[in-house]
């Protein structure tokens, strides 16, 4: 996972002496005058003209006077339209802090564009920042790329220090002056120190070379980018002996969810999922679909519960093959009892055909896979479309092995999916009557979370998830790639795979990147590193701005009113 690169796309400056007017405030600081507001507005307009602004832009200001009022004295009100906004007391903070906060906001995805500006008495300066990929796409002139103090630095880089005596405008004025030079003094490191000794650093690097202009073409209007998380539930294949044990020991939410599922599965089958997860001797039973699938379902429900306990709630869900059952339950469309009934009874019937065929993953496009199986006499079919270059085949064991041998001879990646029956193939037809009887009493409910179906390629309302739907889910090809495309078209770009070990990450990434798009795909469990993997993904979600924001600590709340020009009740 990588955070967004940030570009400097504009600078503006009005030096002291440019038609200044002074006024003395009662607190000893320079009071805002009409002239100062005008200078700040002009510097901001030079850095970020009106026709390049949008309602979600961030605004980070360092001003020569900090009060709790708004209204006529509030500078640049036209820019405050919903994006992140902070106003700092310039006399108390390092001279680069506004730029640093703007950089963080763009880098973490809170906004695509941000303006950092300072205005004190008779002078003003402004710097406009933008996501680098968007700046290049929009044809902006990139003056530099911006890094923070945590980024890598080259040995021997000199750092220019701007002390508190230089004044509140010094940091932004220095950036403006340096970036107006024809080629820029890259790399450039600046560090500003405030009156209290605290400091902040920034590093400027050369802009990337401009690519040749692409031919003009008509583009569809993209959906707004959404940083909420999509839970993607994997199908079979992510199992490993020992999965869940670390989480059972260390995470109460996981154990409680497993125990709830265990009780429901035990009532249907007479055996214990908890025993399957904790007893090495039970391992061989996981090769049976009627044991494996309820166990994987339990893992997925429990993993989702851990994420919820950490404050990560899905904005939408999608499921691949059997993973769609857990997705429907987490979305609220199936009770736990109905979800367990579907998973247990379907997998028990699947076990009847497990010796007749199997499934395999091949690194081929859908069209290439269709050509490859054309001579299989109908004994092998495409069972799933995972991504632009990832397809699942299902069918007769002998015929499928011959196809895999041919692909291996051509050095095409392929592998048989472990412990699978020939789902999503004509072999399922012989089970139809028994499936209809077994699933006749499923009573779905309206979904509380949007669910995108790999069967119908529609957003599921919930009541349509009857027994008939789950027979189609087992019999028809899994159109997972198309469902991811629907989610991407709706603006979703952060996906969290819910599985014991990643099996969908690469396919989802392929789907997101197909056609030059971007996105982020994170894992839940990982073989022999369950808790570490989940914590790493949680940190990544926080960096992406996809976690709910926590309130201020008491210490922060005590300090904030002196730094921000807004009432305490309005602080986020």
Secondary structure as UniProt FT lines:
FT   STRAND          6..14
FT   TURN            16..17
FT   TURN            26..27
FT   HELIX           34..47
FT   HELIX           50..52
FT   TURN            55..56
FT   STRAND          58..63
FT   TURN            72..73
FT   TURN            75..76
FT   HELIX           77..79
FT   STRAND          85..89
FT   TURN            90..92
FT   TURN            95..96
FT   HELIX           97..107
FT   TURN            108..109
FT   STRAND          113..120
FT   TURN            121..122
FT   STRAND          123..131
FT   HELIX           132..138
FT   STRAND          144..148
FT   TURN            149..150
FT   TURN            155..156
FT   STRAND          159..162
FT   HELIX           164..166
FT   TURN            168..169
FT   HELIX           170..179
FT   STRAND          188..193
FT   TURN            195..196
FT   STRAND          199..205
FT   STRAND          226..233
FT   TURN            241..244
FT   HELIX           245..250
FT   HELIX           252..269
FT   HELIX           273..278
FT   HELIX           280..287
FT   HELIX           289..309
FT   TURN            310..311
FT   STRAND          314..319
FT   TURN            321..322
FT   HELIX           323..330
FT   TURN            331..332
FT   HELIX           336..350
FT   HELIX           351..353
FT   TURN            354..356
FT   STRAND          357..362
FT   HELIX           366..372
FT   TURN            373..375
FT   TURN            377..378
FT   STRAND          380..387
FT   TURN            388..389
FT   STRAND          390..396
FT   HELIX           397..409
FT   TURN            410..411
FT   STRAND          414..416
FT   TURN            418..419
FT   HELIX           426..431
FT   HELIX           432..438
FT   TURN            439..441
FT   STRAND          450..452
FT   TURN            454..456
FT   STRAND          459..460
FT   TURN            463..464
FT   HELIX           467..475
FT   HELIX           480..489
FT   TURN            490..491
FT   STRAND          492..498
FT   HELIX           505..513
FT   TURN            514..515
FT   STRAND          520..522
FT   TURN            527..528
FT   HELIX           530..543
FT   TURN            544..545
FT   HELIX           554..563
FT   HELIX           568..570
//
